[in-house]
Amino acid sequence: MNTLTKLGWNEKWQEKAGQSDLTPARIITEYKNLYKIQTDTSIHLAEVTGKYRHQALSREDYPAVGDWVMVSLPSGEGHAMIHQVLERTSKFSRKAAGDLTNEQIVAANIDIAFLVMSLNHDFNLRRLERYLIAAWESGANPIVVLSKADLCENSEEKAAEAEAAAMGVPVLVTSAYTGTGLDELKSHIDHGITVAVMGSSGVGKSSIINALIGEEKMMVNDIREDDSKGKHTTTHRELIMLPNKGVIIDTPGMRELQLWESDSGLSQGFQDIETLAEACQFRDCSHETEPGCAIQEAIENGELEQDRYNSYVKLQKELAYLDRKSNKREQILEKKKWKKISQYQKQIHK
């Protein structure tokens, strides 16, 4: 099996690449204005061409870890040049930090998202709901990984709570220290499969990856005794080939996951609430004081937790606000695109 195939290259990617003199490669690490790429035979540092940079309208137009790109390789020393990003099959995104409404692509072309949450002080169902929405929206299949089971006395109880919030998504209880659940975790990774590992800082992502790789590749820091939190160890996104299996993308811990656009992720993550809403007596029920409200009835009889419903309402408002800002952003990008076209036409007719 050649290197490209191990990285996930297949007939579908070859069809997207078409007949080209350029070389296919995968982005394995992303730096500021530079990328590390893996071809079938070698690893290079790469940058986008001037034409690519000119045509890019926004941050998400640039390559991300996991992307398949078409490149020209240097004849001697120097960087490879990225000419094209092949159309993505999936992307795990979040709103970039700051006031601007920009998308940050955490990982591209992933098949499975391991959503890691530790069973100690990090255990937070509301945060898990956020990650699940982002995973559903990405196009990847989520799997909830509850880590550090060796530090928890009621892991079965917490796993049941996570299963209720995850709505049918597999929930695995693991410990990199004792080896609990690691074989089951490995069973989800096969040849040609790309797995991204997501989670907050200090939940044990690097320890899990080391266990999957079979060596101490990722640096791990001890947890603090006062709050059971690990120190932030991963500083950049990196794609790693697993021995005899697929690839895994390690990502820096996210202290906060601000959602990006969500067309279907919210509905998939809260199917129970949206199904209840359909049973309300009134179509425009606000689920507050109306008679015949199925949601309020479910809360009263214990079928639905008030905290889960509050989380749903909060996320709904957050996404609606983001959608309004995104519409304004699209208008700005459209103006930017036509400005570039106009500049190009003026250069041609000089």
Residue frames relative to the residue before (quaternion, step in Angstrom):
aa qw qx qy qz dx dy dz
M 1.0000 0.0000 0.0000 0.0000 0.00 0.00 0.00
N 0.3473 -0.7567 0.5109 0.2138 3.60 -0.70 1.05
T 0.7145 -0.4838 0.3042 0.4037 3.55 -1.32 0.33
L 0.6463 0.5301 -0.3327 0.4366 3.60 0.93 -0.86
T 0.6467 0.5139 -0.3168 0.4663 3.57 0.98 -0.84
K 0.6315 0.5229 -0.3284 0.4690 3.59 1.01 -0.78
L 0.6743 0.4948 -0.2814 0.4704 3.56 1.12 -0.72
G 0.6511 -0.5383 0.3141 0.4332 3.60 1.27 -0.20
W 0.4260 0.7019 -0.4704 0.3234 3.60 1.26 0.07
N 0.0765 0.7970 -0.5934 0.0823 3.59 -0.91 0.92
E 0.7703 -0.3644 0.2454 0.4623 3.58 -1.30 -0.11
K 0.6296 0.5436 -0.3444 0.4353 3.61 1.01 -0.74
W 0.6633 0.4790 -0.3097 0.4845 3.58 1.00 -0.79
Q 0.6208 0.5387 -0.3423 0.4552 3.57 1.06 -0.72
E 0.6269 0.5260 -0.3337 0.4679 3.59 1.05 -0.73
K 0.6552 0.5028 -0.3151 0.4675 3.59 0.99 -0.79
A 0.6587 0.5075 -0.3081 0.4621 3.57 1.05 -0.75
G 0.2185 -0.8073 0.5177 0.1801 3.59 1.09 -0.72
Q 0.6710 -0.4337 0.3808 0.4655 3.53 -1.27 -0.46
S 0.1851 0.7996 -0.5391 0.1891 3.56 -0.30 1.23
D 0.4443 -0.6703 0.5269 0.2753 3.54 -1.18 0.63
L 0.5642 0.6047 -0.3829 0.4115 3.56 1.28 -0.21
T 0.4611 -0.6877 0.5024 0.2492 3.58 -1.26 0.46
P 0.3693 -0.7207 0.5308 0.2501 3.63 -0.83 0.87
A 0.0601 0.7806 -0.6190 0.0621 3.57 -1.09 0.76
R 0.3044 -0.7359 0.5675 0.2090 3.55 -1.25 0.30
I 0.4605 -0.6634 0.5162 0.2853 3.56 -1.05 0.83
I 0.1003 -0.8244 0.5553 0.0435 3.60 -0.59 1.09
T 0.7853 0.0446 -0.0559 0.6149 3.60 1.22 -0.37
E 0.1903 -0.7767 0.5921 0.0997 3.57 -1.06 0.76
Y 0.0712 -0.7678 0.6364 0.0200 3.55 -0.88 1.06
K 0.6647 -0.4546 0.3681 0.4649 3.58 -1.24 -0.20
N 0.8526 -0.0416 -0.0450 0.5189 3.57 -0.52 1.29
L 0.7310 0.3293 -0.2324 0.5507 3.61 1.24 0.15
Y 0.1550 -0.7767 0.6060 0.0745 3.54 -1.24 0.55
K 0.2746 -0.6956 0.6237 0.2275 3.55 -1.22 0.50
I 0.0853 -0.8183 0.5684 0.0049 3.56 -0.72 1.08
Q 0.2391 -0.7446 0.6070 0.1411 3.55 -1.26 0.57
T 0.1554 -0.7528 0.6333 0.0895 3.57 -0.77 1.06
D 0.7310 -0.3950 0.2913 0.4741 3.58 -1.21 -0.22
T 0.8127 0.2840 -0.1125 0.4963 3.57 1.09 -0.67
S 0.8323 0.1266 -0.0186 0.5393 3.60 1.13 -0.42
I 0.3547 -0.6905 0.5888 0.2251 3.53 -1.41 0.27
H 0.0180 -0.8047 0.5924 -0.0334 3.58 -0.94 0.95
L 0.4057 -0.5950 0.6079 0.3344 3.50 -1.38 0.19
A 0.0562 -0.8192 0.5706 -0.0136 3.57 -0.94 0.86
E 0.1028 -0.7545 0.6419 0.0902 3.53 -1.34 0.37
V 0.5490 -0.6035 0.4491 0.3643 3.58 -1.19 0.40
T 0.5525 -0.6116 0.4488 0.3454 3.57 -1.16 0.56
G 0.6527 -0.5034 0.3864 0.4137 3.56 -1.27 0.29
K 0.6315 0.5328 -0.3274 0.4584 3.58 1.03 -0.80
Y 0.6373 0.5237 -0.3226 0.4642 3.56 0.99 -0.88
R 0.6642 0.5142 -0.3015 0.4511 3.56 0.90 -0.97
H 0.6578 0.5223 -0.3073 0.4473 3.57 1.02 -0.83
Q 0.7188 0.4581 -0.2468 0.4611 3.57 1.01 -0.85
A 0.5647 0.6059 -0.3905 0.4019 3.60 1.18 -0.44
L 0.2831 -0.7903 0.5265 0.1344 3.57 -0.79 1.04
S 0.8156 0.0409 0.0231 0.5767 3.58 1.04 -0.71
R 0.7543 -0.4243 0.2764 0.4179 3.52 -1.34 0.21
E 0.6940 0.5012 -0.2893 0.4283 3.58 0.93 -0.86
D 0.5486 0.6033 -0.4004 0.4181 3.59 1.27 -0.13
Y 0.6237 0.5514 -0.3370 0.4397 3.57 1.22 -0.37
P 0.6349 -0.5433 0.3764 0.4000 3.62 -1.17 0.44
A 0.1404 -0.7556 0.6344 0.0832 3.53 -1.29 0.54
V 0.6567 -0.4899 0.3773 0.4318 3.57 -1.24 0.32
G 0.7381 0.3444 -0.2919 0.5015 3.56 -0.82 1.06
D 0.5463 0.6234 -0.4004 0.3905 3.59 1.20 -0.34
W 0.3061 -0.6790 0.6300 0.2198 3.52 -1.30 0.56
V 0.0490 -0.8162 0.5747 -0.0334 3.55 -0.77 1.08
M 0.3346 -0.6941 0.5976 0.2218 3.53 -1.31 0.45
V 0.0342 -0.8415 0.5351 -0.0662 3.56 -0.60 1.20
S 0.2860 -0.6704 0.6388 0.2464 3.50 -1.40 0.23
L 0.3359 -0.7763 0.5074 0.1647 3.55 -0.80 1.04
P 0.5278 -0.6375 0.4475 0.3387 3.61 -1.06 0.65
S 0.4728 -0.6710 0.4916 0.2908 3.57 -1.08 0.70
G 0.7782 0.1150 -0.0759 0.6127 3.56 1.22 -0.52
E 0.7801 -0.1758 0.1756 0.5742 3.54 -0.73 -1.04
G 0.5112 0.6257 -0.4714 0.3535 3.56 -1.17 0.46
H 0.5984 -0.5922 0.4196 0.3394 3.53 -1.33 0.13
A 0.4783 -0.5789 0.5608 0.3488 3.52 -1.30 0.42
M 0.3042 -0.7555 0.5536 0.1735 3.57 -1.18 0.57
I 0.2922 -0.7580 0.5640 0.1481 3.58 -0.82 1.08
H 0.1731 -0.8133 0.5527 0.0556 3.57 -0.66 1.18
Q 0.8241 0.0376 0.0497 0.5630 3.58 1.04 -0.75
V 0.2308 -0.7098 0.6446 0.1656 3.54 -1.22 0.65
L 0.3789 -0.7237 0.5256 0.2377 3.59 -0.71 1.03
E 0.6393 -0.5673 0.3617 0.3722 3.56 -1.05 0.81
R 0.4204 -0.7419 0.4736 0.2203 3.57 -0.74 1.11
T 0.3721 -0.6981 0.5622 0.2412 3.57 -1.20 0.60
S 0.7841 -0.0400 0.0354 0.6183 3.58 1.20 -0.51
K 0.0030 0.7837 -0.6206 -0.0240 3.55 -1.27 0.33
F 0.2595 -0.7374 0.6057 0.1484 3.55 -0.93 0.95
S 0.0026 -0.8375 0.5424 -0.0658 3.56 -0.41 1.26
R 0.0510 -0.7477 0.6571 0.0811 3.48 -1.36 0.32
K 0.5803 -0.5425 0.4482 0.4099 3.55 -1.25 0.25
A 0.4591 -0.6882 0.4916 0.2721 3.55 -0.86 1.00
A 0.5878 -0.5857 0.4248 0.3620 3.55 -1.13 0.62
G 0.6428 0.5117 -0.3855 0.4201 3.57 -1.07 0.68
D 0.6707 -0.5274 0.3588 0.3785 3.54 -1.33 0.08
L 0.6214 0.5632 -0.3548 0.4133 3.59 1.08 -0.63
T 0.4102 -0.6930 0.5326 0.2604 3.55 -1.12 0.64
N 0.2264 0.7685 -0.5554 0.2228 3.54 0.13 1.33
E 0.4095 -0.6994 0.5381 0.2315 3.51 -1.16 0.73
Q 0.1202 -0.7497 0.6440 0.0939 3.55 -1.05 0.80
I 0.2466 -0.7660 0.5780 0.1355 3.56 -0.62 1.13
V 0.2956 -0.7805 0.5304 0.1488 3.55 -0.50 1.22
A 0.7770 -0.1362 0.1158 0.6035 3.59 0.99 -0.84
A 0.2221 -0.7917 0.5614 0.0935 3.56 -1.07 0.81
N 0.8413 0.1906 -0.1558 0.4812 3.53 -1.30 0.54
I 0.3425 0.7273 -0.5153 0.2972 3.56 0.87 1.00
D 0.3620 -0.7331 0.5411 0.1971 3.54 -1.11 0.78
I 0.7965 0.1022 -0.0130 0.5958 3.55 1.03 -0.87
A 0.1700 -0.7623 0.6153 0.1068 3.57 -1.06 0.79
F 0.2164 -0.7411 0.6242 0.1195 3.56 -0.67 1.15
L 0.1301 -0.7900 0.5974 0.0462 3.60 -0.50 1.18
V 0.1293 -0.8488 0.5122 0.0223 3.55 -0.11 1.35
M 0.0737 0.7634 -0.6365 0.0818 3.55 -0.91 1.02
S 0.3512 -0.7657 0.4945 0.2141 3.58 -0.67 1.04
L 0.4998 -0.6858 0.4631 0.2556 3.53 -1.22 0.62
N 0.5816 0.5432 -0.4115 0.4443 3.59 1.18 0.39
H 0.8554 -0.0918 0.0603 0.5062 3.61 -0.83 -0.90
D 0.6193 0.5751 -0.3502 0.4039 3.62 1.16 -0.44
F 0.4956 0.6919 -0.4286 0.3033 3.61 1.17 -0.44
N 0.1843 0.7795 -0.5595 0.2131 3.56 -0.48 1.26
L 0.3210 -0.7909 0.4925 0.1699 3.58 -0.29 1.26
R 0.6231 0.5433 -0.3451 0.4444 3.60 1.05 -0.69
R 0.6472 0.4920 -0.3188 0.4873 3.58 1.02 -0.75
L 0.6138 0.5532 -0.3411 0.4481 3.57 1.03 -0.80
E 0.6278 0.5420 -0.3368 0.4457 3.59 0.98 -0.82
R 0.6264 0.5366 -0.3313 0.4582 3.58 1.03 -0.78
Y 0.6778 0.4940 -0.2893 0.4614 3.56 0.85 -0.98
L 0.6412 0.5284 -0.3254 0.4514 3.58 1.01 -0.77
I 0.6332 0.5224 -0.3310 0.4654 3.59 0.98 -0.81
A 0.6700 0.4956 -0.2958 0.4669 3.57 0.91 -0.95
A 0.6531 0.5167 -0.3144 0.4558 3.59 1.02 -0.80
W 0.6451 0.5080 -0.3226 0.4709 3.59 0.92 -0.89
E 0.6807 0.4960 -0.2923 0.4530 3.57 0.93 -0.90
S 0.6107 0.5930 -0.3432 0.3971 3.59 1.13 -0.63
G 0.4756 -0.6502 0.4618 0.3711 3.57 1.08 -0.67
A 0.5949 0.5476 -0.3652 0.4614 3.59 1.30 -0.07
N 0.4761 -0.6432 0.5116 0.3128 3.56 -1.28 0.33
P 0.2875 -0.7894 0.5145 0.1719 3.63 -0.58 1.08
I 0.0418 -0.7376 0.6723 0.0479 3.52 -1.28 0.60
V 0.3074 -0.7555 0.5515 0.1748 3.58 -0.74 1.06
V 0.1035 -0.7916 0.6020 0.0165 3.56 -0.77 1.10
L 0.1495 -0.7805 0.6042 0.0594 3.57 -0.50 1.21
S 0.1572 -0.8339 0.5272 0.0438 3.57 -0.38 1.27
K 0.8014 0.3327 -0.2383 0.4362 3.53 -1.45 0.10
A 0.1233 0.8224 -0.5404 0.1280 3.57 0.94 0.92
D 0.5930 0.5850 -0.3600 0.4203 3.59 1.18 -0.53
L 0.6959 0.4500 -0.2712 0.4896 3.61 1.23 -0.36
C 0.6862 0.4614 -0.2643 0.4963 3.58 1.29 0.08
E 0.3252 -0.7703 0.5227 0.1667 3.57 -0.87 0.98
N 0.7714 0.2779 -0.1662 0.5477 3.62 1.19 -0.40
S 0.0735 0.8532 -0.5120 0.0675 3.58 0.93 0.93
E 0.6275 0.5406 -0.3479 0.4392 3.62 1.02 -0.71
E 0.6466 0.5208 -0.3122 0.4618 3.57 1.01 -0.84
K 0.6851 0.4696 -0.2825 0.4799 3.59 0.93 -0.88
A 0.6064 0.5457 -0.3526 0.4585 3.59 1.09 -0.66
A 0.6350 0.5219 -0.3239 0.4685 3.59 1.04 -0.77
E 0.6337 0.5153 -0.3280 0.4747 3.60 1.03 -0.76
A 0.6597 0.5039 -0.3047 0.4669 3.59 0.97 -0.85
E 0.6300 0.5366 -0.3278 0.4558 3.59 1.02 -0.78
A 0.6418 0.5205 -0.3206 0.4630 3.59 1.03 -0.80
A 0.6950 0.4576 -0.2724 0.4831 3.60 1.02 -0.78
A 0.6953 0.5109 -0.2713 0.4264 3.58 1.11 -0.71
M 0.2842 -0.8225 0.4697 0.1487 3.61 1.28 -0.06
G 0.8293 -0.2490 0.1051 0.4891 3.58 0.51 1.19
V 0.5193 0.6117 -0.4268 0.4171 3.60 1.25 -0.09
P 0.5274 -0.6352 0.4460 0.3457 3.65 -0.91 0.81
V 0.1175 -0.7708 0.6241 0.0507 3.57 -1.02 0.87
L 0.0815 -0.8147 0.5741 -0.0039 3.57 -0.61 1.18
V 0.2594 -0.7434 0.5992 0.1449 3.57 -0.94 0.95
T 0.0244 0.8363 -0.5410 0.0854 3.57 -0.59 1.15
S 0.0345 -0.7461 0.6609 0.0734 3.50 -1.41 0.23
A 0.3446 -0.7386 0.5428 0.2024 3.57 -0.64 1.10
Y 0.6142 0.5738 -0.3345 0.4262 3.58 1.22 -0.57
T 0.7884 0.2853 -0.1492 0.5242 3.60 0.88 -0.94
G 0.5012 -0.6612 0.4220 0.3654 3.60 1.23 -0.37
T 0.3827 0.7428 -0.4699 0.2845 3.58 1.29 0.00
G 0.8694 0.1420 -0.1137 0.4595 3.57 -0.96 0.95
L 0.4956 0.6924 -0.4285 0.3022 3.62 1.19 -0.16
D 0.6207 0.5382 -0.3502 0.4500 3.61 1.03 -0.70
E 0.6497 0.4992 -0.3144 0.4793 3.57 1.00 -0.81
L 0.6180 0.5408 -0.3335 0.4629 3.57 1.08 -0.76
K 0.6663 0.5109 -0.2918 0.4581 3.58 0.94 -0.93
S 0.6173 0.5847 -0.3475 0.3953 3.59 1.07 -0.70
H 0.6426 0.5257 -0.3271 0.4513 3.60 1.20 -0.38
I 0.6742 0.4554 -0.2921 0.5027 3.60 1.25 -0.23
D 0.0210 0.8023 -0.5938 0.0574 3.57 -0.69 1.11
H 0.7307 -0.4002 0.3043 0.4619 3.57 -1.31 0.06
G 0.8299 0.2165 -0.1701 0.4853 3.56 -0.93 0.90
I 0.5737 0.5880 -0.3735 0.4309 3.60 1.29 -0.03
T 0.1861 -0.7670 0.6045 0.1076 3.57 -1.04 0.84
V 0.0973 -0.7922 0.6024 0.0048 3.54 -0.75 1.14
A 0.1505 -0.7609 0.6228 0.1024 3.59 -0.96 0.85
V 0.2522 -0.7651 0.5787 0.1273 3.56 -0.97 0.92
M 0.0398 -0.8212 0.5670 -0.0499 3.57 -0.52 1.26
G 0.3552 0.7350 -0.5416 0.2007 3.55 -1.18 0.51
S 0.6547 -0.5074 0.3886 0.4037 3.53 -1.32 0.17
S 0.6623 -0.4795 0.3848 0.4282 3.55 -1.32 0.17
G 0.8553 0.2305 -0.1483 0.4397 3.54 -1.06 0.79
V 0.4889 0.6763 -0.4415 0.3296 3.61 1.17 0.31
G 0.6226 -0.5810 0.3374 0.4011 3.60 1.25 -0.02
K 0.2776 0.7878 -0.5117 0.2011 3.60 1.18 0.44
S 0.6763 0.5049 -0.2997 0.4448 3.59 0.87 -0.96
S 0.6347 0.5266 -0.3289 0.4600 3.59 1.03 -0.75
I 0.6405 0.5133 -0.3171 0.4752 3.57 1.04 -0.81
I 0.6597 0.5049 -0.3127 0.4606 3.59 0.92 -0.89
N 0.6251 0.5315 -0.3355 0.4629 3.60 0.97 -0.81
A 0.6587 0.5078 -0.3062 0.4631 3.58 0.99 -0.85
L 0.6610 0.5000 -0.3036 0.4700 3.59 1.04 -0.77
I 0.6767 0.4804 -0.2877 0.4779 3.56 1.04 -0.81
G 0.3893 -0.7270 0.4782 0.3020 3.54 1.05 -0.79
E 0.7474 0.2588 -0.2018 0.5777 3.58 1.24 0.34
E 0.5488 -0.6150 0.4565 0.3348 3.56 -1.27 0.41
K 0.0650 0.8293 -0.5479 0.0879 3.59 0.44 1.23
M 0.7558 0.3384 -0.1841 0.5295 3.58 0.96 -0.90
M 0.4715 -0.6806 0.4854 0.2809 3.57 -0.91 0.94
V 0.1083 -0.7907 0.6021 0.0257 3.56 -0.95 0.93
N 0.1776 -0.7704 0.6041 0.1001 3.58 -0.99 0.87
D 0.5564 -0.6080 0.4485 0.3460 3.56 -1.12 0.64
I 0.4949 -0.6390 0.4939 0.3207 3.56 -1.20 0.52
R 0.4993 -0.6255 0.5074 0.3194 3.55 -1.25 0.46
E 0.4867 -0.7003 0.4413 0.2793 3.56 -0.88 0.90
D 0.6532 0.5628 -0.3323 0.3823 3.61 1.03 -0.69
D 0.8262 0.1210 -0.0641 0.5465 3.59 1.03 -0.67
S 0.4655 -0.7190 0.4103 0.3131 3.62 1.31 0.22
K 0.5075 0.6480 -0.4314 0.3695 3.60 1.16 0.43
G 0.3788 -0.7096 0.5444 0.2378 3.54 -1.05 0.77
K 0.5206 -0.6067 0.4886 0.3494 3.52 -1.25 0.37
H 0.5769 -0.5949 0.4422 0.3429 3.54 -1.19 0.62
T 0.0911 -0.8434 0.5290 0.0213 3.63 -0.50 1.14
T 0.7145 0.4093 -0.2635 0.5026 3.61 0.87 -0.84
T 0.1661 -0.8233 0.5393 0.0610 3.57 -0.73 1.08
H 0.7960 0.1139 -0.0882 0.5879 3.60 1.19 -0.24
R 0.5624 -0.5938 0.4535 0.3541 3.54 -1.25 0.40
E 0.0159 0.8131 -0.5787 0.0607 3.57 -0.93 0.88
L 0.2658 -0.7456 0.5926 0.1490 3.56 -1.01 0.88
I 0.0733 -0.8124 0.5778 -0.0258 3.56 -0.74 1.12
M 0.3573 -0.7131 0.5601 0.2238 3.57 -0.97 0.88
L 0.3128 -0.7438 0.5626 0.1801 3.56 -0.90 0.96
P 0.5755 -0.5946 0.4207 0.3718 3.62 -1.05 0.63
N 0.8744 -0.0069 -0.0338 0.4840 3.57 -0.80 1.11
K 0.7204 0.3722 -0.2670 0.5208 3.61 1.20 0.31
G 0.7790 -0.3461 0.2470 0.4608 3.57 -1.17 -0.56
V 0.5669 -0.5661 0.4578 0.3855 3.55 -1.14 -0.69
I 0.1977 -0.7713 0.5968 0.0987 3.53 -1.22 0.56
I 0.2260 -0.7667 0.5878 0.1248 3.57 -1.00 0.84
D 0.2125 -0.7605 0.6044 0.1061 3.54 -0.72 1.14
T 0.1061 -0.8059 0.5814 0.0352 3.58 -0.93 0.87
P 0.5648 -0.5865 0.4406 0.3780 3.60 -1.10 0.57
G 0.5733 -0.5896 0.4399 0.3609 3.55 -1.14 0.61
M 0.2559 -0.7686 0.5708 0.1342 3.55 -0.96 0.90
R 0.3296 -0.7570 0.5311 0.1902 3.56 -0.51 1.16
E 0.7849 0.0424 -0.0203 0.6179 3.54 1.20 -0.56
L 0.1785 -0.7709 0.6035 0.0979 3.56 -0.89 0.94
Q 0.0918 -0.7803 0.6181 0.0270 3.56 -0.31 1.28
L 0.4431 -0.7326 0.4547 0.2454 3.54 -0.62 1.18
W 0.3140 -0.6797 0.6265 0.2166 3.50 -1.29 0.57
E 0.7858 -0.2934 0.2061 0.5040 3.61 -1.22 -0.25
S 0.0307 -0.8031 0.5950 -0.0074 3.57 -1.06 0.77
D 0.1605 -0.8031 0.5706 0.0608 3.56 -0.34 1.27
S 0.8324 0.1307 -0.0268 0.5378 3.56 0.90 -0.91
G 0.5042 0.6935 -0.4139 0.3058 3.59 1.19 -0.42
L 0.6461 0.5206 -0.3249 0.4538 3.59 0.96 -0.84
S 0.6670 0.5010 -0.3039 0.4602 3.58 0.92 -0.89
Q 0.6689 0.4889 -0.3061 0.4689 3.59 0.97 -0.81
G 0.6907 0.4910 -0.2814 0.4502 3.57 1.02 -0.77
F 0.7837 0.2281 -0.1163 0.5659 3.59 1.17 -0.55
Q 0.0685 0.8325 -0.5427 0.0878 3.57 0.87 0.97
D 0.6198 0.5664 -0.3494 0.4158 3.58 1.01 -0.79
I 0.6929 0.4669 -0.2819 0.4717 3.61 0.89 -0.90
E 0.6806 0.4858 -0.3034 0.4569 3.59 0.90 -0.86
T 0.6116 0.5258 -0.3463 0.4791 3.60 1.14 -0.54
L 0.6339 0.5189 -0.3216 0.4749 3.59 1.03 -0.81
A 0.6404 0.5547 -0.3267 0.4189 3.59 0.95 -0.90
E 0.6262 0.5520 -0.3347 0.4372 3.57 1.10 -0.69
A 0.6839 0.4849 -0.2778 0.4690 3.58 1.22 -0.49
C 0.4252 0.7026 -0.4696 0.3241 3.61 1.25 0.06
Q 0.5907 -0.6001 0.4085 0.3523 3.57 -1.12 0.67
F 0.7808 0.2481 -0.1325 0.5578 3.59 1.00 -0.79
R 0.5286 -0.6626 0.4377 0.3000 3.55 -0.98 0.92
D 0.7496 0.3606 -0.2009 0.5174 3.57 1.05 -0.77
C 0.1987 0.8156 -0.5181 0.1641 3.57 1.17 0.60
S 0.3011 -0.7598 0.5509 0.1690 3.58 -0.89 0.95
H 0.3963 -0.7542 0.4351 0.2913 3.57 1.39 0.00
E 0.5126 0.6235 -0.4325 0.4018 3.55 1.02 0.82
T 0.8395 -0.0925 0.0969 0.5266 3.63 0.27 -1.21
E 0.4372 0.7194 -0.4579 0.2857 3.60 1.24 -0.03
P 0.4945 -0.6267 0.5028 0.3315 3.60 -1.12 0.63
G 0.8061 0.2819 -0.2038 0.4788 3.56 -1.13 0.64
C 0.3884 0.7139 -0.4951 0.3071 3.60 1.14 0.49
A 0.3569 -0.7703 0.4930 0.1902 3.57 -0.48 1.21
I 0.6285 0.5442 -0.3380 0.4411 3.59 1.08 -0.66
Q 0.6782 0.4731 -0.2984 0.4767 3.60 0.87 -0.92
E 0.6207 0.5378 -0.3344 0.4623 3.55 1.09 -0.71
A 0.6570 0.5104 -0.3041 0.4641 3.59 1.00 -0.87
I 0.6312 0.5210 -0.3292 0.4709 3.58 1.07 -0.71
E 0.6704 0.5180 -0.2944 0.4423 3.59 0.95 -0.93
N 0.7550 0.3721 -0.2256 0.4905 3.60 0.95 -0.80
G 0.5947 -0.6289 0.3430 0.3650 3.61 1.26 0.24
E 0.4527 0.6922 -0.4523 0.3338 3.58 1.27 0.11
L 0.7782 0.1699 -0.0757 0.5998 3.58 1.15 -0.67
E 0.3913 -0.7201 0.5229 0.2342 3.59 -0.88 0.95
Q 0.5396 -0.6309 0.4552 0.3217 3.56 -1.00 0.85
D 0.6433 0.5363 -0.3263 0.4383 3.62 0.97 -0.83
R 0.6476 0.5090 -0.3260 0.4640 3.58 1.01 -0.77
Y 0.6578 0.4922 -0.3183 0.4731 3.59 0.95 -0.80
N 0.6277 0.5300 -0.3354 0.4610 3.60 1.00 -0.79
S 0.6331 0.5315 -0.3198 0.4630 3.57 1.04 -0.81
Y 0.6347 0.5376 -0.3151 0.4571 3.57 1.01 -0.87
V 0.6661 0.4956 -0.2969 0.4717 3.59 0.91 -0.92
K 0.6509 0.5231 -0.3127 0.4528 3.58 0.94 -0.89
L 0.6822 0.4800 -0.2853 0.4720 3.59 0.88 -0.94
Q 0.6029 0.5599 -0.3420 0.4539 3.57 1.10 -0.75
K 0.6770 0.4812 -0.2830 0.4796 3.60 0.92 -0.93
E 0.6380 0.5378 -0.3238 0.4459 3.58 0.99 -0.83
L 0.6886 0.4759 -0.2774 0.4717 3.57 0.91 -0.92
A 0.6256 0.5297 -0.3393 0.4615 3.60 1.07 -0.71
Y 0.6401 0.5146 -0.3136 0.4766 3.59 1.03 -0.81
L 0.6568 0.5076 -0.3040 0.4676 3.57 0.96 -0.89
D 0.6297 0.5414 -0.3325 0.4470 3.57 1.03 -0.78
R 0.6410 0.5163 -0.3271 0.4642 3.60 1.00 -0.79
K 0.6717 0.4816 -0.2957 0.4790 3.58 0.98 -0.84
S 0.6318 0.5492 -0.3270 0.4385 3.58 1.06 -0.76
N 0.6142 0.5491 -0.3496 0.4462 3.58 1.06 -0.72
K 0.6470 0.4968 -0.3148 0.4853 3.58 1.02 -0.80
R 0.6385 0.5349 -0.3200 0.4514 3.55 1.03 -0.80
E 0.6296 0.5343 -0.3311 0.4566 3.59 0.99 -0.81
Q 0.6303 0.5262 -0.3339 0.4629 3.58 1.02 -0.74
I 0.6488 0.5128 -0.3115 0.4680 3.58 1.00 -0.83
L 0.6615 0.5051 -0.3020 0.4649 3.59 0.97 -0.88
E 0.6241 0.5356 -0.3381 0.4575 3.59 1.04 -0.74
K 0.6470 0.5005 -0.3142 0.4818 3.59 0.97 -0.85
K 0.6420 0.5314 -0.3159 0.4534 3.57 1.01 -0.85
K 0.6426 0.5297 -0.3200 0.4516 3.58 1.01 -0.85
W 0.7036 0.4591 -0.2742 0.4679 3.60 0.84 -0.94
K 0.5873 0.5542 -0.3665 0.4621 3.57 1.15 -0.51
K 0.6585 0.4981 -0.3051 0.4746 3.58 0.99 -0.83
I 0.6311 0.5226 -0.3310 0.4680 3.59 1.02 -0.81
S 0.6491 0.5217 -0.3081 0.4599 3.57 0.97 -0.88
Q 0.6525 0.5097 -0.3107 0.4667 3.59 0.97 -0.85
Y 0.6455 0.5241 -0.3108 0.4606 3.57 1.03 -0.84
Q 0.6607 0.5108 -0.3060 0.4570 3.59 0.97 -0.87
K 0.6353 0.5242 -0.3248 0.4649 3.59 1.05 -0.75
Q 0.6408 0.5227 -0.3257 0.4583 3.59 1.03 -0.76
I 0.6426 0.5338 -0.3190 0.4476 3.59 1.05 -0.81
H 0.7632 0.3995 -0.1941 0.4692 3.58 0.93 -0.93
K 0.4106 0.7010 -0.4880 0.3193 3.60 1.21 0.27
